[in-house]
Structure formats: structure tokens, C-alpha cells
Amino acid sequence: MARDGKFGTFSGVFTPSVLTILGVIMYLRLPWVVGNAGLYVGLGVILAAHVVSIATGLSVSSIATDKKVGGGGPYYIISRSFGLPIGGAIGMALFLGLSFSASLYIVGFSQSLLSAIGVAPTANAIRVCGSITIVVITAITFISTSLAIKSQFFILALIAASLLSVFLGSPSATTPHLSAASGSPSFAVLFGIFFPAVTGFTAGVNMSGDLSDPKGSIPRGTMIAIATGFLVYAGLAVFLTLRVDPAALRDDPEVLQHMALWGPAVIAGIWGATLSSAMGSILGAPRILQAMSADRITPKLFAKGVGPTSEPRNALILAFAIGEGGILIAELDLIARVVSMVFLALYTAINVTCAIESWASPDFRPRFRIPKLVSIVGAVTSILLMIQLDLIAMLGATALMLGLFGYLQRRQLTLEAGDTWEGVWSTLVRTGLQRLHRTAGEQRNWRPNVLLFDEADHAKHGPIREFATTLASGNGMVTDFALARSRGGPAATSAAVEHVGVFDRRIVTATPLETVASICQFHGFSGVPPNTVLLPWRQHGAEPDAFLRALRAAGDQDLNILLFEEPRAGTRKSPRQVDVWWSAEAGNLALSVALVRFITRAPEWDHATINVLLVGEEVDEDEVLRARTLRYLDETRVDAKVRAVHRRKGEGLHDVVCAQSADADLVLFGLPDDLATADRATLDRLDRIAGLPGGVVFLRAGGGFADVLQVTRRAPRRDRTPLPGASGELPQAAAPVTLPLPPLPELAATVTAIYEHQRALVDRLHDRGLGPAYEGYLELCETARALVERRAAALIEASAEKNPAKRRKLVNRATAAFLLDGDAALAEIDDDGAAGATATATRLTEDLRELSRDGAALPAGVPAIVRVVRPRAEFRADPDDDRALRRWKRDRRWNNFWRRRIPVAIDVGALARRGHDRVVCDAVGRGLTRFRADAHEIAVEVGKVLATAEWRAHAQLSRVGVDDAAALIERVERTRDAARGRLDELHAHLTARIAEQRADLDDAIAGEARQLCADLTRIDAPVAARAVARRAKADAATL
């Protein structure tokens, strides 16, 4: 009982809670539920409904044993965990819900009372009776809370007497009703009707401010009340199903009154249940409003209390006014629905509070600890019940609380003691860091974690911070280090404006650039280590040597390096153009594209034009560089223009950049990869580029970015002299053929794109693989021919010498030179013809795999599934159709009965991959096989030519006297002509084979394109595509 004006467990918690639980549903709805459900399903309904009450009761008990629960009960619990805005939103909704629920209970009491005394329960009669009732209840509560609590003891006695009268009654004999009746409502309907019976267990928690020991009374009283309610409901359900006829339970709303030992006791119990629930609401609502007013959420007028127990009389008057308003409103159904949702939202919040407190708060140390899973189950169940019972009312209650939360959030209300959110964020960050630490960082998931270093309070700090903030806007992070030489000045940079992901630090140091090196080495921790250093370019001027040491220190830590030079005054305010430079000497395309992706997320850079400028060493590298760049840009989904740029003789790279990027708003240019060799001259060259009107970023990639433009340069080859009659040019690809395109525009465009894509892929393989490989053997023929011509001319010249002794000497020298050149050529043929051919074949095989991989993907912009619509007339049966086609057409007509144009989806990807696989496996595979055979044949034949020429020249010298110069010359010329003829034949054979390979590839691609056109033109193209896909899947399964 009361002690020092406070209440104990029984009077303050158990009594109001159990009286609210044992309400009118026990008398009027439980018999109907078990009459329809039977014993087993009825007990299931009762047990399922108590999942929420038990879980929430345990959560309340755990929270109550951790810290003192102040006035306001549930509001106090939620606000101290989630903060005043969330707690206030739920508290205000709960205050309104309790105030209106009092009017609902009183209306129910009025209807029963008027019927008992013989008065018609009209709307006006209910208003009069209800108004008198709420005035009486409010008066009792206004006089003294103790008086209201004591009156509840009398009501508790009435309910106990009514239950005793029911159990001692004389029901008609019946067989046990164990199973659900035929045609009975579903479990969900029965559950929805019964569930409000278990929602009153927080009535005692509302009295927390009036309890002498809330930490002990709330858990004990709440859980005992829940257990008592469960036992009463379960026991009554068992009694009714075993002793009462199920038809009477279903059809007679007053069955308990009729079967009770004394019927009026049941009526008294119903009245007591409604009045006790109304009184519990009138007692709880003012205390919640009083607690919110004490926290400055609602006007302070309602925080004022009267007497030693601080009775909330001002708040009681407002609760009375709202309740009276509810009684005077004739339409209470909508209010009842929203009130139910408010209570379920409250239970959700209590369970979530307990779960988060136990998970994230280091200060949460309850004496009664429960598993987090209990609270999570309670929260999830409450949410599912809100959706199941009344989705519209749930949305209405949610909208109400969201509106209140938005209003309170704008007021920026905070608690001096803080809330749980700090622990929540800390726990989330810790968990995230642990997961990030366990995962290997991938380039596709790279986000900038930038260390920005600049002089503290520098006048030009704004642009570089703005650039860093732009990088952070795409989920990146920036730590802005203000390097100050003294302790004076503000705590943060003068330009500091709060941005998400940007953090400010001020460091006092006498040697700023040396401090940069130290911070790069030690700053950061596992999970989110820094990956990029950002410095202003202007810092290099004062201390260039220290600046270079700082760059080398950052490079030693494998960090990306960015040096920023702000745009000049008078440049365009709205950025429009970004130039990305790459060269073999400096620059990293992967890092540059990653930066561009983050930069273009900012609104002012959203529509910028991106230019990628490639500086190659040789002209023949342009297409390779451009193709690889375009492919990488396509993979990273960056829309950019790509072009190759060349330096004129004597022109430096910085001159080219300054000339080409004079109009750019931002230029990305690479620093030298080897910073150890960088010196002041390097800085001076870069300084010219930094003088461009737009902003400039010098960059150097760390180890996390591999260079995607690693060009494999061929060794410089000998000057190639085409054979007489040969053009020296390789056969080119044939012009695109005219395809019999499908009549539908979308299919025609798809076929054209796939055909061009396949041509480009095979062109790349031929131009980069087969073509250069054959060209190497053409060079071998030309080299061997030049050797024969040169040495034959030397022999002829030596043989023409008139002085016999000198002639002999010259002939011997020419023969020896021929022998040496022939041996060297034969050795080169052995190397290039055997091992060289194998290496070339291996490289071609790798290119073939790359072609297969690239060809498996459709070209950009072409969907794998193309959806088209065809006129219904095309799906009519044709006499020439086979059975499967007729059935497919019929299915399409029936599935689209009301449509004049029938949609179909075609797996173009499967058909295109089939064609690509055929080209790869057949045409390209044949070409590779032919190349291996041709390479061996050419090497052998050229070796024979040289060996024959060398042998004949040597034999000629041994047989013919040196005085017979004419005969010697004749034989040398004959040998030369034979060798020349054979080499010309080999050269012609290779040239024809290249043309044949080229034509074979073109024919294969054109044939597959025609087949694709034919397949897509068919009315049953989807069937053909599915068959191809199934065959491909079966083939893959057998590999």
C-alpha cells in the first residue's frame, strides 16, 4: 500500500494493470472466440496474444531494474533512450490515446448501464450518461489519487466475484468442444478480436512517478498482472469449452450472465471492468503529460503538481476535456482504431528500447537481464500485428507520430544526461570497422579517405576544402588538418562549414611538411585507413625540398597523392569541362576515373564534359590505347570522350597539356611514378601546367590502383621493305554487309548493334593478334630475300674483280660473310620459328580467351531481353505450322485475349552468345590452327632457301675455278633467282592466307548476323532463344 504518499506493488502496479487486462472482452468476446475456435485453437489465440504482452513486460522489467523510472512511465523509458523528440512523439500520442480510450470505456459502460435500467441507448442518452460518469471518475481522481486507487480495490472485488459466480454456475451439460467449428472465422480474425484484451498491462507503468519503489514494483507488479491475466483467460477458455454448449457460446452474447451462479454479479463485473479501464486511463494520461511538460516538450503549466505527491491536476483537467470530447463525438470507431495502433507502437518502442539499450549502452546493467531476442521478438510481433489488424489505422497513427517527431526535432530538444544514440552509433561504427577489417578492399568499392593538409586560417583554404568536400560527397571521408605554427586562433579552420564526412583537426607544429609525413605514417586505424593525401600545390614554392620529402613519405605509405591548384580568378563559375591526361610517363587512368566519378556527383559538376586525352609513344598504339580506355570507361559507367594526342618533335608534354586544356575547368594530370627521381626541375615543369586558368589536380596512384593501360610495346623492328609487286599493307576488313534486318525497329537496331560489336571484337583480335603474327613472318621472308640479294650482289661484285688474287680474296670474304649471315638467319628462324611460334600462339590463345570473355557480354545499351509487340493477326494458325508452333501461338492468343497487339520477350543475349561462340570456336579457332601450321611451314621453307643458297654458293666456289668469273657469276645469279622466286612464293602465300583469314572471319560474322536476323524475324523467336539457352546450359554442365 501507500508509504509516504507513494504506492506499492499491489496498489500502484498490479491492481491498475490487472483491471485493465481483465476487461469487457473477457465477458463479451472470449466466449464467442472459444465457441468458434474450440479449445486448442482458442488456447493458441490466447498464447499468441500474450507473446507481445510477455515480451514487452519483460522488456519493461529489465529497463526498470537498470535505472530509476521517473514520472511518465513508458514516456520516461523511451525518451531517456531515444531522446526527447522520439520519446515526446510517442508520449504525446500515448497521452491522446489514453485520454480518448477513457471515453471509449465509458461509452461501453454507458451502453450496458442504459440497457440494464431499461433506457434506450441512443446517442444523446449515451452522451448524458457518459458525461456524468467521466465527471464522477475525474472527481475521484482529482480529489486524490489514493482515493482512485482504493476505489479500484472495490472494482477488483467485483470482477473476482463475477468470475467466481461464473465458475460456480450451472451450465448445460455438453461434450468437450476441442476443435474449431465448421465455418468458423480464421485464426487471424479471432486473434484480432481477442488481442485488445492483453493491451492494458502498462497501466501500472504509467504510475511510475507515484511508486515508492519503481525499480522493484514495476517488474513484479507488471509480470504478476500479465501472468494473472493469462491464467484467468486460459482457465476460463478451458472451462467454457469443456462445460458450455459451443452454440450458446457463439450465439448468446450474455451466455456468462445466464450460466453464472448469480447473473447480476457478471453485470457488475462488466461495469467494473469498463470503469476500471477508464480510471486507469484517467490516472495514467495526466502523468505522462506532466512528465513531458517537465522536459519542456509541452507547456510548463501542465508540469505543475499539487500536494506532496505532486498530483497532476492541470494535466488531469486537459485529459478530462479530451475524454469528454470523445464522449460527445458520435463517431468513435476511427478513434478506437488509431488508439489501438498507438498502444502497439508503444509496445514496439519499449521492446526496441530494451534491445538497443542492452546492445549499445555500456551503462545498461539491469538486475533482471533478458536475452535481446525476447525484445526483438516482441517488437517484430507488434509491427506485424499492426499491419495485420488494421493497416489504415497503422498508417494514421504513424503519420501522427511522425508529425509530432518532426515538430519536436525542429525544436532541438536535448537531455543533459544524453541518450542512447551515442552508444548506438559507436556500436555500429565498431561493428562496421570490424567487418571492413575482415574484407579485402576492392577497387570497385573504393571511396576516398582523404587527409587534407593546409596552413591554418589560410586565405585560400576555401577552394581546396570545397574540392575535398566534393570528393567526400560520394560516401567518402575527409580529415582537414589545419597546420598552425602557434596555439593562437580558432579551434578549427576558419572556412570550416559542417559537411557530412568532413572532420576538422588543428595541429600546432613548427615544421608543417615534416608533420605531414608523420601523420601519413601513423594516422588512421584498421577498417577505414586513409588512402589519399591532398595538399595545396602552392606549398611547393616556399620549401620545395621539404615538399618533395612529404610526397615521398606519402608514397612510401602507398597512399594516393593529390596536389590541388585552385582555378584562377575570372574563370567560369559553373564547371563545364574536365580533362583527364594519361601518358606512359605519368598518370593512372583507374584513379583518375575514380576521382571523376566522385567529382561528378556534386551538382555543379553533374553535367560536365569529360575528356580523356591519351599521349602514346607510337602512332600504332593509339587504337589499342583508345580501345582499352573505352572498354574501361564502359565498365565503370563513365561517359567520356577519348582521343589520342601526340607531341611534335622537341615539344614537351607540359606544352601539349597547356595547349589542349586551356579551356578546361579542371585538369587531372599524373605525377611521375618514381618520386625518388623527382626534383625541383620536375616541380618547375608541373608549375607550368598549374598555371592553367582552370583548377588542376596532380595525382599519383598508390598500390590500390593498377594501371589499366599497360601497353606492351614490341621491340623496334627492322625497316620493312616490301617485296617487288607487294603493297606491304595487310588485307583490311571487308565492308559491313547489308543484313536482312527484322521488320521491327527495336529488333533491327539490336541486330545492327550486335553485328558491329562482333565485328569490332574480331577486328581487335585480327589487328592485334593474327595480323601482326603473320606480319612477322612476312618480315622474315623479306629479311631472307634482302639477305640473299645483298650477299649475292657481294659475290657477283667480288667475282668481277680482274686481279685473280684479289678476286679470290674478295670471293672468300663474301662467302664467309654469307655463311655467317646465313647461320645467324637460320638461328633466328629456329628461335622465332619454333619457340617464337609457340610464344605467338600462346599470346593468340590468350587474346582468344579475352575475345570469348568480351563477346559473352552484349554491347552497351543492348538489353539481354528485348520486348516487342506484334499484331494479333501474326499469331493466327497457319497450315504449314507444326504442332509445337500452333500450340505456342494459341497460348499467346489466350494469354493476351483482350489485346490487339501481343507482347513477347526474346532472349537476344542467348542468340547473340550462340553466334559469338560459333565465331570463336570455328572461324577464329580455324585461323589459330592455320597460323600454327603456316608458321612451321614458313620457318622450314625459309631455312631451306637459305641453306640451299649457302650450299650452292659454297659448292660453286669449290667446283669452279676462280678464273672462270663469268661461270661463277652465272651460277650465283641462278641461285639468287631461285631463292628469290621461292621467297616470293612464300610471301604471296602468306599474303593470301591473311586475306583468307580476314575473309573467313568476316563471312563467319556476317553469316551469324544473318542467322540472328532470321531467328528474330520468326514469330516464335522466344521459343528459339529458349532452346538455344537450354542447349548452352546443357553444354556448360558437361564441361
Order of alpha helices (4+ residues) and beta strands (2+ residues): alpha-alpha-alpha-alpha-alpha-alpha-alpha-alpha-alpha-alpha-alpha-alpha-alpha-alpha-alpha-alpha-alpha-beta-alpha-beta-beta-alpha-beta-alpha-beta-beta-alpha-beta-alpha-beta-alpha-beta-alpha-beta-alpha-alpha-alpha-alpha-beta-alpha-beta-alpha-alpha-alpha-alpha
